[in-house]
Amino acid sequence: MNELAPSRYSRAVRLLHWTTLALLIVVYATAELRGFAPRGSGLRAQVMQWHMFLGVLVLLLVLPRIGARLARPAPAILPPPARLLALAAKATHLLLYAFLVLQPLLGLITAQSGERAVVIPLLQWPLPLLFGPDHDLHEISEDLHVGLGKIFYAVIGLHAVAALWHHFVVRDNTLRRML
C-alpha cells in the first residue's frame, strides 16, 4: 500500500456520514412517532413537518457527500476482503446512496402532490413547490416512499451489522476508516 494513501475517509465524508445517520434516526423516529398523535392534530402536523424538512436536509447533505466521496478514492480495507465480499459492500453502498436520494425525493413528491407544503419548521418558510396537486402521483409516491422506507430499515441495519462484524470479528480497519 502507498504510505501516503489515507487510512481514513476525508473529514468531510466522515462528518457528512455521521450527520446523515443522526438525521436518519430523527427522520425515522418522526415517521414512527406521528402515530401517537391524533389524526388532524396540530402535534401530528408538526411532527410530519419535521419529518419532511429533515428528509429534505438528508437529500441536501447526500449531494456534497457523493461529490466528496467521488473526489477521493475510499481508503483501502486492511487486510483486503475477499472479492465477493467487496462486491457485496459496493452494492450495499450503492443501495444506500440510492435510498438517500430517492427517499427524500419521493417524500417531497408525496407531500407536494398531496397539496401539503413542506416548510422550514422554526421559520415557517415554505419550500418552493416543485410538484402540483396530483392524486394519482400522490398515491403512487406515497406507497413507494413507505415501502422503500421499510426495506431500508433492513439495508441500514445490514450496513451497521457489517461494520461491527468487520470491526469485532474480522478485525480489519473498515469501521476505523469512518471514525
C-alpha positions as CSV (number, residue, x, y, z in Angstrom):
1,M,0.0,0.0,0.0
2,N,1.2,3.5,-0.7
3,E,2.4,5.1,2.5
4,L,0.8,8.4,1.5
5,A,-2.6,6.8,0.9
6,P,-5.1,7.9,3.6
7,S,-6.2,5.3,6.2
8,R,-9.5,7.1,6.8
9,Y,-12.2,8.8,4.7
10,S,-11.8,12.6,4.4
11,R,-13.1,14.7,7.3
12,A,-15.9,16.0,5.1
13,V,-17.1,12.4,4.2
14,R,-16.9,11.3,7.9
15,L,-18.8,14.4,9.1
16,L,-21.5,14.0,6.4
17,H,-21.8,10.3,7.1
18,W,-22.4,10.7,10.9
19,T,-24.6,13.8,10.4
20,T,-26.7,11.8,7.9
21,L,-27.0,9.0,10.4
22,A,-28.2,11.4,13.1
23,L,-30.7,12.9,10.7
24,L,-32.0,9.5,9.6
25,I,-32.6,8.4,13.2
26,V,-34.7,11.5,13.7
27,V,-36.5,11.2,10.3
28,Y,-37.4,7.6,11.1
29,A,-38.4,8.4,14.7
30,T,-40.7,11.2,13.5
31,A,-42.3,8.8,11.0
32,E,-42.9,6.2,13.7
33,L,-43.9,8.6,16.4
34,R,-46.5,10.5,14.4
35,G,-48.9,7.6,15.0
36,F,-49.1,8.6,18.7
37,A,-50.6,12.0,17.8
38,P,-54.3,12.0,16.8
39,R,-55.0,12.4,13.1
40,G,-55.7,16.0,12.2
41,S,-54.0,17.3,15.3
42,G,-51.5,20.2,15.3
43,L,-49.0,18.0,17.0
44,R,-49.2,15.4,14.2
45,A,-48.8,18.1,11.6
46,Q,-45.7,19.5,13.4
47,V,-44.1,16.0,13.6
48,M,-44.7,15.5,9.9
49,Q,-43.3,18.9,9.1
50,W,-40.1,18.0,10.9
51,H,-40.1,14.6,9.2
52,M,-40.4,16.2,5.7
53,F,-37.9,19.1,6.4
54,L,-35.3,16.7,7.9
55,G,-35.8,14.4,4.9
56,V,-35.0,17.3,2.6
57,L,-31.9,18.0,4.7
58,V,-30.8,14.4,4.1
59,L,-31.1,15.0,0.4
60,L,-29.2,18.2,0.6
61,L,-26.4,16.5,2.5
62,V,-26.1,13.5,0.2
63,L,-25.2,15.6,-2.8
64,P,-22.0,17.0,-1.4
65,R,-21.4,13.7,0.3
66,I,-21.4,11.9,-3.1
67,G,-19.2,14.7,-4.5
68,A,-16.7,14.4,-1.6
69,R,-16.7,10.6,-1.9
70,L,-16.1,10.7,-5.7
71,A,-13.3,13.3,-5.2
72,R,-11.1,10.9,-3.3
73,P,-11.0,7.1,-3.5
74,A,-12.0,5.1,-0.5
75,P,-9.2,4.2,1.9
76,A,-8.1,0.6,1.4
77,I,-9.5,-2.1,3.7
78,L,-6.7,-3.8,5.5
79,P,-6.5,-6.7,5.3
80,P,-8.3,-6.7,1.9
81,P,-11.6,-8.6,1.9
82,A,-12.5,-11.4,-0.4
83,R,-13.6,-10.2,-3.9
84,L,-17.2,-11.3,-3.4
85,L,-17.4,-9.5,0.0
86,A,-16.0,-6.4,-1.6
87,L,-18.6,-6.5,-4.3
88,A,-21.4,-7.0,-1.8
89,A,-20.1,-3.9,0.1
90,K,-20.1,-1.9,-3.1
91,A,-23.7,-3.0,-3.9
92,T,-24.9,-2.1,-0.4
93,H,-23.3,1.3,-0.6
94,L,-24.9,1.9,-3.9
95,L,-28.3,1.0,-2.4
96,L,-27.7,3.3,0.5
97,Y,-26.8,6.2,-1.8
98,A,-29.8,5.5,-4.0
99,F,-32.0,5.4,-0.9
100,L,-30.6,8.7,0.4
101,V,-31.6,10.4,-2.9
102,L,-34.8,8.6,-3.7
103,Q,-36.5,8.6,-0.3
104,P,-36.4,12.4,0.2
105,L,-37.5,12.9,-3.4
106,L,-40.4,10.5,-3.0
107,G,-41.3,12.2,0.2
108,L,-41.3,15.6,-1.4
109,I,-43.3,14.4,-4.4
110,T,-45.8,12.8,-1.9
111,A,-46.2,15.9,0.1
112,Q,-46.5,18.4,-2.7
113,S,-48.7,16.3,-5.0
114,G,-50.9,15.7,-1.9
115,E,-51.2,19.5,-1.5
116,R,-49.0,19.6,1.6
117,A,-46.4,22.3,1.9
118,V,-43.0,21.4,3.2
119,V,-41.8,24.2,5.5
120,I,-38.7,25.0,7.5
121,P,-40.4,24.4,10.9
122,L,-38.8,27.1,13.1
123,L,-39.1,29.8,10.5
124,Q,-42.4,28.6,8.8
125,W,-40.9,29.3,5.4
126,P,-42.3,27.0,2.7
127,L,-40.0,25.3,0.3
128,P,-40.7,26.1,-3.4
129,L,-43.4,24.0,-5.0
130,L,-41.8,21.5,-7.5
131,F,-44.9,19.4,-7.9
132,G,-48.6,20.4,-8.2
133,P,-51.6,18.6,-6.9
134,D,-52.0,15.1,-8.5
135,H,-53.9,12.4,-6.7
136,D,-52.6,9.5,-8.7
137,L,-48.9,10.7,-8.3
138,H,-49.5,11.2,-4.6
139,E,-50.8,7.7,-4.1
140,I,-48.0,6.0,-6.1
141,S,-45.2,8.1,-4.5
142,E,-46.6,7.6,-1.0
143,D,-46.8,3.8,-1.5
144,L,-43.2,3.8,-2.8
145,H,-42.0,6.1,0.0
146,V,-43.5,3.9,2.7
147,G,-42.4,0.6,1.1
148,L,-38.8,1.7,0.5
149,G,-38.6,3.2,4.0
150,K,-39.4,-0.3,5.4
151,I,-37.0,-2.0,3.1
152,F,-34.2,0.3,4.1
153,Y,-34.6,-0.4,7.8
154,A,-33.0,-3.7,6.7
155,V,-30.4,-2.2,4.4
156,I,-29.3,0.3,7.1
157,G,-29.2,-2.5,9.6
158,L,-27.2,-4.7,7.3
159,H,-24.7,-1.8,6.9
160,A,-24.4,-1.3,10.6
161,V,-24.0,-5.0,11.4
162,A,-21.4,-5.4,8.6
163,A,-19.4,-2.6,10.0
164,L,-19.5,-4.1,13.5
165,W,-18.7,-7.6,12.1
166,H,-15.7,-6.2,10.3
167,H,-14.5,-4.4,13.5
168,F,-15.1,-7.1,16.1
169,V,-14.9,-10.4,14.1
170,V,-12.7,-9.8,11.1
171,R,-10.7,-7.1,12.9
172,D,-9.9,-5.1,9.8
173,N,-10.0,-1.3,9.5
174,T,-13.4,-1.0,7.8
175,L,-15.1,0.8,10.7
176,R,-12.0,2.8,11.7
177,R,-11.9,4.4,8.3
178,M,-15.1,6.2,9.1
179,L,-14.1,7.3,12.7
